[in-house]
Amino acid sequence: MSGYQESTAAYLTRLRRIEGQVRGIQRMVAEDVYCIDVLTQISAVTKALHAVGLGLLEDHLAHCVVGAARESDEAAAAKVTEASAAIARLLHS
């Protein structure tokens, strides 16, 4: 079970908004809009995606990692390692 189950509707709403922003960027490129304006929109989408990622990470820590810690030290260590790898991927994106 995912740790974000209670927030699914909110995440889907945010992702649909991001999808709309990406379609807007596609239109901007098709219409040859000034490149700085396109880059500004790309930056906004990137920040929005990072916000979703951070929210999912927070949910993962609060539910999955805490649940694993209650289960056993080994399960907790595995979830912490998994979370650390996810954090590294977010930081490099």
Buried (B, 14 or more C-beta within 10 A) or exposed (E): EEBBEEBEEEBEEBEEEBEEBEEBBEEBEEEEBEEEEBEEBBEBBEEBBEEBBEBBBEBBBEBBBBBBBEEEEEBBEBBBEBBEEBBEEBEEE
